[in-house]
Amino acid sequence: MNLPDLPLFSMLRERMSWLHQRQDTLSQNVANADTPRYVARDLKPLDFDNALNAIHQGTSMMTTNVRHIALTPSRSGTFEDHETPDQESSPNGNAVSLEMEMIKVSETQAQFQAAANLYAKAMTMMKTAIGH
């Protein structure tokens, strides 16, 4: 059994991938805060319904009881972004608020750190459970 391929770890990796891509998108907004006609962008949030639908399309873990949930994480790789103007456009057409973007960057960084810590703790717990 390969621990990193377990559904829990796959979901955490997907979450961290989404957060990484969001950080890139937000950094582009900050870099273009003075660019005329630039509109802030952000990633669409991960959709829990889509994750549940992915579970029902196939299973990667065998269940031993009908009440168990079989998990199959989605492996999209890229995430959809969209325009999210932070404010009304300035006279040059720019719709980026540096304050709002920095708040989003800070939140994303904290969420990434939490996911990375959870991944590390789960990996340590699994290794302990199998006697490594």
NORZIPE-V449467 format. One line per field, one symbol per residue. psi: psi as a letter, one per 40 degrees, with the letter a starting at -180 (. if undefined). burial: # if it has 24 or more other C-alpha atoms within 12 Angstrom, else .. A space follows every 10 residues. Layout:
psi=???
burial=???
//
This chain:
psi=hhdeeidddd dddddddddd dddddddddd dfdehhehhi iiihihhddd dddddeeiie hhieieeihh hhiigddiih iihghdiiii deehfhhddd dddddddddd dddddddddd ddddddddde f.
burial=.....##### ########## ########## ..#....### ###..#.... #......... .........# ####....#. ...###.... ...#####.# #..##..##. .#..##..#. ..#....... ..
//
